[in-house]
Every structure is written in structure tokens, then in C-alpha cells.
Amino acid sequence: MLPTATIANPSFRAHALRAALLCAGLAVTVVIIPFDERMPYYAVVAGFLACLIVPLWFTSHQGGFDVFETVNVLGLQYLVFYGLGAVWSVGDPEHVAYDIHLVPFLLQAALYCLLGYIAFLAGYFSPLLSTRGHAADLWPRTAWFLLIPAGIGAVGSLSRAVVARVIQRENRVVEFASSLAQLAPLFVFAWGATWMLVLSGRATRGQRRLLYFLTPVAAAVSYATYQSKAITIVLVAVPMMALWYTRRRLPWKTLLALALVVVFGIFPFYNYFRALDPFLPQDKRFDMTYEALASQSPAEYTEGALTGFKERMALVNSVGVVLRDVGRWVPFAQGETIFGPTLAFLVPRAIWPDKPYFVTGRDFGRLFRVVGITDQMTSIAPTVVGELYWNFNLPGILAGMALFGVCMRLLYRRYGEGRGMDPFRRAAHMALLVQITHFDGGIAGTTAGLVRSVLLFEAVIWLGRRMGQLEVREVGAP
């Protein structure tokens, strides 16, 4: 029996109150949820929710809580993509699922995704990977040392826009621009580091002025890469991440407003814009998109926006189509989509002139008959779980996701973990986190991109320390 003084402790009462509210919320949820054929899907959603809440509770009680820790971001992503996505697809298969014949496979797909994420957590929180914070932070001394990677990254981002447009219009790859596009993460890195310095109140005058220069560059990058809504979202989200790492608070109202803009603004616009003829002038496509959306009634617009959002988020459909087709008329790949393509992505074309081109999303969509055989533009994300099953069946999901968890923990320990502010490493973590959230687009391509980005950031850190442009400060030092 607990002593009276302990029970009266405010901390104990707060924990007890939170536990009571959680139990009450679960009880209300059980009463509200209808007991129908979708109950197994709700159980899977509850499993994903537990996989999100338990790590949050664990890290907060360990004193190292970080909203943007990799496991927290992926936990929310998997909850939406594979938990809620399955409920949405079953509830409206005509508009959300790839086709109505996929419904019988969605529960198994959601369950396999849950098992895979549990394996990911086992790898991420492996006792062999102890928590290790950095004893010192890295602070850039001058503005120009941030300006150089920002400029290189901006060129890479604009080159990525050129590559995307040429692929869409001419179905070919511009090799030089494609090589430059690999430098695009440097802009997100410099963008994040600059915001952290300014928000921390420790930026030099030159570093504060640098933000005024980078802001219009970020707007230009967002405009040039209009084919990808993710880039716009990232450039807006990075300052919010920097606010968390510098002041340990989040602008919840701004985040809510951003979420509403994404669902009811960015998604409807981009979905309709990308469906138009890419050979039309850009201004004409913008005008047609605006006119089409403006002609809808508020009810039609809201319903279309929500349906489009659910359709884009329900990546459980990709896992379902893999479970349906692999072993029937699509053979197991036995690693062919992972190991060879990863090596090909890592080796520069200057060294391997005959290196094959890989368009994972398009090949996946055509092979599994998700898109028409004449469709040259639509890419379908195979997802990590789907690709692992396609190659190695269920054991591949469990082993591959566990290894994925170990790798993500090592990256977070290197760049995101620690008690200090560490603007340089944390900026690298932000840029890597952007790529990690795109892993469902293909294991090989994202792995190669992640390796290249790590090498780029390590090279920048090494050069900064070598040239005396990075100041090493002990954690907590003024």
C-alpha cells in the first residue's frame, strides 16, 4: 500500500489523472465504435495507436522526449497509412481502394504492416543500442559557411525540378541534372540550421541576414518544384521543427492551420493539377485547376478534398495488391528489387555508363496492374512492407523491418539525440527525416539517397571542423 504522502504528491496525481482519462477515452471509444464487420480493422488501428503511444510514454519518462524523433514520426505515419488507411479503403472501396476486388486482402495487409512495425520497434529499442548523447554541440561561426551548402542545395533542388519535368514530358533522364539533384538535401540542411540559429537567439548578424536571403530562395524552390507537394510542406514544416529544438514548444494553432491547408488546399490543387496534360503551358494548367476547383460547391469541394486525401494516404492498398498477386501470377523477387538496384543507385553513371534506369513506382504500378500499361506518368509507392513481402514473404517483413529499426536508431543517435541544442547535427536530422518519411517510395532508391545525404553532411561537418568554421561548445555552455 502506497504511503499517504506519495499519493498526495502532485506528480502522482497528475499521472493518475492521465491514466484515468486514457481509460475513460478507451471506454468511450469502445462504446462509440459500431460492432460490425470492420471491428478487426479497428483492432489493428488500436494496435498502431499503442505502437505510437508506448514509445512516446517511454521516452518522456526517460527524460529524452523529442516530438520529431524518428520513431515518433514513423509511428504516426504508419498509423495513418496502414491503420486508418485500411478503415478508409474498406469503408469506401470505390474511391479509396485501388479496386473493389482488393478489399478481401486489406485486413491481412494491415495486420502484416502492424507485425512489421512491431519488429521495427524491437530493432529500434534494441538493448544493444544504448542511448548516447553528444558531449559537445557544433555551432557555425559565420554565415557564409551556411550559404555555400544552401546555394549548392538550391541548385540541386532546381535541377530536381528540371529532371521531374523532362521525365514527365519526354520520358527520359537528363544525366547531369540528375546528378545535381542529389545535392538537394543540402538546402533543407542549411534552411534548418539557419532557422535554429535565429530562433535560439545566438545567431550572428550575418546569420540573421542570411535568413532574409534564404526565404525567397525557398519560395522559388517551392514554385519550381510544383510537381511535388511534399517539398512545399517540408519547407514550411522545417521552421516549426527548429522552434521545437530551440525552445521546446510547438505552435499548435499553426500546425492545425497547416494541416487544414494541406488537406483542403494543397492536396486538391496538386491532385487536379497533375492530372492535366503536362504539355500545356504552366499558366494554363494553373488557370484550369483554379477554375475547376472554384466551380464546385462547398460540399462537393469538401467531399472531394477528403476523398482525395484518403486515397493518397491509404498506402495499405499497395501492400494488399502485393499480397493478392505475389505467389499467384507475380513471382517472389528474391531480393532483385533491393540489392541490385541499391548498388546501381550508389554507383555514379560516370563510373558505370551502362547503368540501367530504375523507375520503381512506375514498374510496380504496371506489374501489379494498378495503372494502365500506356500510363507513363503515374507512380505507385510499393511501401517498405509490401516490397519486403514481395521479395521474402512474411519472414522478410519481420527481419527487414527489424533491421530498418536498427538503422533508424543509429541515424537518430548520431544526429538527433542529445541534451544540447546542437544546431548543425539537428539540421542534418531534419533533412534526413524528410527522406526517411519517403521510404515507402522504394527501398533501393531511398536507401541510396540516405547514404549519399549522410556522406554529404559528414563531409560538411568534417570541412567545418577542419577549416575552423564550426565551434565546439560543451552542452549547456553559453
C-alpha positions in Angstrom: 0.0 0.0 0.0 1.4 3.4 -1.0 2.1 6.0 1.7 -0.3 8.8 2.0 2.4 11.4 1.2 3.2 9.7 -2.0 -0.5 9.6 -3.1 -0.8 13.3 -2.3 2.2 14.1 -4.4 1.2 16.4 -7.3 3.2 14.3 -9.8 1.5 11.1 -8.7 -1.9 12.8 -9.0 -1.1 14.1 -12.5 0.0 10.6 -13.6 -3.1 9.0 -12.1 -5.4 11.6 -13.7 -3.8 11.0 -17.2 -4.2 7.2 -16.7 -7.9 7.7 -15.7 -8.5 9.9 -18.7 -6.9 7.4 -21.0 -9.0 4.6 -19.6 -12.1 6.7 -19.9 -11.3 7.6 -23.5 -10.8 3.9 -24.4 -14.1 3.0 -22.8 -15.9 5.7 -24.7 -14.2 4.6 -27.9 -15.4 1.0 -27.4 -18.9 2.2 -26.9 -18.9 4.5 -29.9 -17.3 2.2 -32.4 -20.0 0.0 -34.1 -19.7 -3.7 -33.7 -19.8 -4.7 -37.4 -17.5 -6.4 -39.9 -14.9 -3.6 -39.5 -14.2 -4.4 -35.9 -10.9 -6.3 -36.8 -9.7 -3.2 -38.7 -10.4 -1.1 -35.6 -8.4 -3.5 -33.5 -5.5 -3.1 -35.9 -5.8 0.7 -35.6 -5.7 0.3 -31.8 -2.5 -1.7 -32.2 -0.9 1.0 -34.3 -2.1 3.6 -31.8 -0.4 1.6 -29.0 2.8 1.4 -31.0 2.7 5.2 -31.2 1.8 5.9 -27.6 4.1 3.4 -25.8 7.3 4.8 -27.3 6.1 8.4 -26.5 5.4 7.4 -22.9 8.8 5.5 -22.6 10.9 8.4 -24.0 9.1 11.0 -22.0 9.7 9.1 -18.7 13.4 8.6 -19.7 13.8 12.4 -19.9 14.7 12.5 -23.6 11.3 13.2 -25.2 11.6 14.5 -28.7 8.5 15.1 -30.8 10.4 14.7 -34.0 12.3 11.6 -33.0 12.3 9.2 -36.0 10.2 6.6 -34.2 7.5 9.1 -33.3 7.2 10.4 -36.8 7.1 6.9 -38.4 4.7 5.8 -35.7 2.2 8.5 -36.8 2.9 7.8 -40.4 2.2 4.0 -40.1 -1.0 4.7 -38.1 -2.4 6.8 -40.9 -1.0 4.9 -43.9 -1.8 1.3 -42.8 -4.2 1.6 -39.9 -6.6 4.4 -40.8 -5.9 3.7 -44.4 -7.4 0.2 -44.2 -10.5 1.6 -42.5 -10.9 4.2 -45.2 -10.4 1.7 -48.0 -12.9 -0.8 -46.6 -15.5 2.0 -45.9 -15.3 3.4 -49.4 -13.6 0.9 -51.8 -14.9 2.6 -55.0 -13.0 5.8 -54.3 -10.2 5.0 -51.9 -9.1 1.4 -52.7 -7.2 0.6 -55.9 -10.1 -1.5 -56.9 -13.1 -3.2 -55.2 -11.6 -6.7 -55.6 -8.7 -5.7 -53.2 -11.0 -5.4 -50.1 -10.6 -9.1 -49.1 -6.9 -8.7 -48.7 -6.8 -5.4 -46.8 -7.2 -6.9 -43.3 -4.2 -9.2 -43.9 -2.3 -6.3 -45.3 -3.0 -4.1 -42.3 -2.1 -7.0 -39.9 1.2 -7.6 -41.7 2.0 -3.9 -41.5 1.4 -4.0 -37.8 3.6 -7.0 -37.3 6.3 -5.3 -39.3 6.1 -2.2 -37.3 6.3 -4.1 -34.0 9.5 -5.7 -35.5 10.7 -2.2 -36.3 10.2 -1.1 -32.7 12.1 -4.2 -31.5 15.1 -3.2 -33.6 14.8 0.5 -32.8 14.7 -0.1 -29.0 17.2 -3.0 -29.0 19.1 -3.1 -25.7 22.3 -3.3 -27.8 21.7 0.3 -28.9 22.2 2.3 -25.7 21.3 6.0 -25.5 24.3 8.2 -26.2 24.2 11.9 -26.2 26.9 14.2 -27.6 29.1 15.8 -25.1 29.5 18.9 -27.3 27.4 20.8 -29.8 28.5 22.1 -33.2 27.8 25.8 -33.9 28.7 27.5 -37.2 30.8 30.6 -36.7 29.9 32.5 -39.9 27.1 32.9 -42.3 29.0 32.1 -45.4 29.7 28.5 -44.2 25.9 28.0 -44.3 25.5 30.0 -47.5 27.7 27.6 -49.5 25.6 24.4 -48.8 22.4 26.4 -49.2 23.4 27.6 -52.6 24.5 24.1 -53.7 21.3 22.6 -52.3 19.2 25.2 -54.1 20.9 24.3 -57.4 20.2 20.7 -56.6 16.5 21.4 -55.9 16.1 23.3 -59.1 17.8 20.5 -61.0 15.4 18.1 -59.4 12.5 20.1 -60.8 14.1 20.0 -64.3 14.5 16.2 -64.1 10.9 15.8 -63.0 9.6 17.9 -65.9 11.7 16.2 -68.5 10.7 12.8 -67.3 7.0 13.7 -67.4 7.1 15.3 -70.8 9.8 13.3 -72.6 10.1 10.1 -70.5 13.9 10.4 -70.4 16.5 11.3 -67.8 18.9 14.3 -68.0 22.0 12.8 -66.6 23.9 16.0 -65.5 20.7 17.5 -63.9 20.0 14.1 -62.3 23.5 14.2 -60.7 23.0 17.7 -59.4 19.6 16.8 -58.0 21.3 14.5 -55.5 22.6 17.6 -53.7 19.1 18.9 -52.9 19.1 17.8 -49.3 21.8 20.4 -48.6 19.3 23.2 -48.9 16.9 21.6 -46.3 20.0 21.2 -44.1 21.1 24.8 -44.4 17.5 26.1 -44.1 17.0 24.1 -40.9 20.4 25.2 -39.4 19.7 28.9 -40.1 16.3 28.8 -38.5 17.7 27.1 -35.4 20.4 29.7 -35.1 17.9 32.6 -35.4 15.3 31.1 -33.1 17.9 30.3 -30.5 18.8 33.9 -30.2 22.5 33.1 -30.7 22.8 33.9 -34.4 25.4 36.5 -35.6 24.2 39.5 -37.6 25.3 37.8 -40.8 23.4 34.6 -39.9 20.3 36.6 -39.2 20.6 38.4 -42.6 21.1 35.0 -44.3 17.5 34.1 -43.4 16.2 37.0 -45.4 18.1 35.7 -48.4 17.1 32.1 -48.0 13.4 32.8 -47.6 12.8 33.9 -51.2 15.1 31.1 -52.3 12.9 28.6 -50.5 9.8 30.2 -52.2 11.5 29.9 -55.6 12.3 26.2 -54.9 8.7 25.6 -53.9 7.4 27.2 -57.0 9.9 25.4 -59.3 9.1 22.0 -57.8 5.3 22.4 -58.1 5.1 18.8 -59.3 5.9 17.7 -55.7 3.6 19.0 -52.9 5.9 17.3 -50.4 8.7 19.9 -50.9 6.4 22.8 -50.1 5.2 21.1 -47.0 8.7 20.3 -45.9 10.0 23.9 -46.3 7.1 25.2 -44.2 7.5 22.4 -41.6 11.2 22.9 -41.0 10.9 26.2 -39.1 8.4 24.5 -36.8 10.8 21.7 -36.2 13.5 24.3 -35.4 11.2 26.0 -33.0 10.8 22.7 -31.1 14.6 22.1 -30.9 15.4 25.6 -29.8 12.6 26.5 -27.4 10.9 23.1 -26.8 7.5 24.2 -27.8 5.3 23.8 -30.8 2.9 26.3 -32.5 -0.2 24.0 -32.2 -2.5 26.5 -33.8 -0.1 27.0 -36.7 0.2 23.2 -37.1 -3.5 22.8 -37.2 -3.8 25.5 -39.8 -1.1 23.9 -41.8 -2.9 20.5 -41.7 -6.1 22.1 -42.9 -4.3 23.9 -45.7 -2.6 20.6 -46.7 -5.9 18.6 -46.7 -8.2 21.3 -48.2 -5.8 23.3 -50.2 -2.6 21.7 -51.3 -4.0 18.2 -51.9 -7.0 19.1 -54.1 -4.9 21.6 -56.1 -2.0 19.2 -56.7 -4.2 16.2 -57.5 -6.1 18.1 -60.1 -3.1 19.9 -61.5 -1.1 16.8 -62.0 -4.0 15.1 -63.9 -3.9 17.8 -66.6 -1.9 17.5 -69.8 1.8 18.2 -68.9 2.3 19.6 -72.4 0.0 22.5 -71.7 1.6 25.8 -70.6 2.1 26.1 -66.9 -0.1 29.2 -66.5 -2.8 27.5 -68.5 -2.7 24.5 -66.1 -2.9 26.8 -63.1 -5.9 28.6 -64.5 -7.7 25.4 -65.4 -7.1 24.0 -61.9 -8.4 27.1 -60.2 -11.5 27.3 -62.4 -12.3 23.6 -61.9 -12.0 23.9 -58.1 -13.8 27.2 -57.9 -16.8 25.9 -59.9 -17.5 23.3 -57.2 -20.0 23.9 -54.3 -18.6 23.9 -50.8 -20.0 20.4 -50.1 -18.6 19.0 -53.3 -15.2 20.6 -52.7 -15.0 19.3 -49.1 -16.0 15.8 -50.0 -13.6 15.7 -52.9 -10.7 17.0 -50.8 -11.3 14.4 -48.0 -11.7 11.6 -50.5 -8.5 12.7 -52.4 -6.6 12.9 -49.1 -7.8 9.4 -48.0 -6.9 8.0 -51.4 -3.3 9.4 -51.3 -2.8 8.3 -47.6 -4.1 4.7 -47.9 -0.9 3.1 -48.8 -2.1 -0.2 -47.3 -3.6 -0.7 -50.7 -0.1 -1.3 -52.1 0.5 -4.0 -49.5 -2.9 -5.5 -50.3 -2.1 -5.8 -54.0 1.2 -7.4 -53.3 -0.5 -10.0 -51.0 -3.1 -10.6 -53.7 -0.7 -11.1 -56.7 2.7 -12.3 -55.4 2.7 -16.1 -55.4 -0.2 -16.2 -57.9 0.9 -14.6 -61.1 3.8 -12.4 -59.8 6.8 -14.5 -58.6 8.7 -13.7 -55.4 11.5 -11.3 -56.4 14.1 -12.9 -54.0 15.9 -9.6 -53.5 16.0 -8.5 -57.1 14.2 -5.2 -56.4 16.5 -4.3 -53.4 20.2 -5.3 -53.7 21.0 -4.8 -57.4 19.1 -1.5 -57.7 20.6 -0.2 -54.5 24.1 -0.8 -55.9 23.1 0.8 -59.2 21.8 3.9 -57.4 25.0 4.2 -55.4 27.5 3.9 -58.3 27.8 7.1 -60.3 26.9 6.8 -64.0 30.4 8.3 -64.8 31.8 5.0 -63.5 29.1 2.8 -64.8 28.0 4.3 -68.1 25.6 1.4 -69.0 23.9 1.6 -65.6 20.2 0.7 -66.0 17.5 3.2 -65.2 15.1 2.3 -62.4 11.6 3.8 -62.0 10.4 1.8 -59.1 7.0 3.4 -58.7 6.1 3.0 -62.4 7.4 -0.5 -62.7 5.5 -1.5 -59.6 2.2 0.0 -60.8 2.4 -1.7 -64.2 3.5 -5.1 -62.9 0.7 -5.2 -60.3 -1.8 -3.7 -62.8 -2.6 -0.7 -60.7 -2.1 1.6 -63.6 -2.7 1.2 -67.3 0.1 -0.2 -69.5 0.2 3.0 -71.5 0.4 5.3 -68.4 3.9 6.8 -68.4 3.4 9.3 -65.5 1.7 7.6 -62.5 4.0 6.1 -59.9 2.7 3.9 -57.1 4.6 3.5 -53.8 5.3 -0.2 -53.2 5.9 0.6 -49.5 8.6 -1.0 -47.3 6.3 -3.8 -46.0 5.0 -4.5 -49.5 8.4 -4.7 -51.1 9.8 -6.9 -48.3 6.9 -9.3 -48.7 7.3 -9.2 -52.5 10.9 -10.3 -52.0 11.0 -12.6 -49.0 7.4 -13.3 -47.8 6.4 -12.7 -44.1 9.9 -13.6 -42.7 11.3 -10.9 -44.9 8.9 -8.3 -43.4 9.9 -9.2 -39.8 13.7 -9.3 -40.5 13.8 -6.4 -42.8 11.7 -4.1 -40.5 13.8 -5.0 -37.5 17.0 -4.1 -39.5 15.2 -0.9 -40.6 14.6 0.0 -36.9 18.2 -0.6 -36.0 19.4 1.7 -38.9 17.0 4.4 -38.0 18.1 4.4 -34.3 21.7 4.6 -35.3 21.0 7.6 -37.5 19.0 9.3 -34.8 21.7 8.6 -32.2 24.2 10.3 -34.5 22.3 13.4 -35.5 19.2 13.9 -33.3 19.9 12.5 -29.9 21.3 14.6 -27.1 20.6 17.1 -24.3 22.1 20.1 -26.1 20.7 22.2 -29.0 23.4 21.2 -31.5 22.1 23.1 -34.5 24.3 21.6 -37.1 23.6 17.9 -36.3 19.9 18.6 -35.6 19.6 20.3 -39.0 21.1 17.1 -40.6 18.5 15.1 -38.6 15.7 17.2 -40.0 16.9 16.8 -43.6 17.3 13.0 -43.1 13.9 12.7 -41.5 12.4 14.1 -44.7 14.0 11.3 -46.7 13.1 8.7 -44.2 9.4 9.5 -44.4 9.6 8.8 -48.2 11.0 5.2 -47.7 7.7 3.8 -48.9 8.6 5.0 -52.4 11.1 2.3 -52.9 13.8 0.7 -50.6 16.7 0.9 -53.1 16.3 4.5 -54.2 15.7 5.9 -50.7 18.5 3.8 -49.1 20.9 5.1 -51.7 19.7 8.7 -51.2 20.0 8.4 -47.5 23.6 7.1 -47.8 24.5 10.0 -50.1 23.0 12.5 -47.8 24.8 11.1 -44.8 28.1 11.3 -46.7 27.3 14.9 -47.7 26.5 16.0 -44.2 29.6 14.3 -42.8 31.7 16.0 -45.4 30.3 19.4 -44.4 30.9 18.7 -40.7 34.5 17.5 -41.4 35.3 20.5 -43.6 33.8 22.9 -41.0 35.9 21.5 -38.2 39.0 21.3 -40.4 38.6 24.9 -41.5 37.7 26.2 -38.1 34.2 27.2 -39.2 32.5 25.1 -36.6 32.7 26.0 -32.9 32.6 23.1 -30.5 30.7 24.0 -27.3 30.1 21.9 -24.3 26.4 21.1 -23.7 24.8 23.8 -21.6 27.6 26.3 -22.3 26.6 29.9 -23.0 
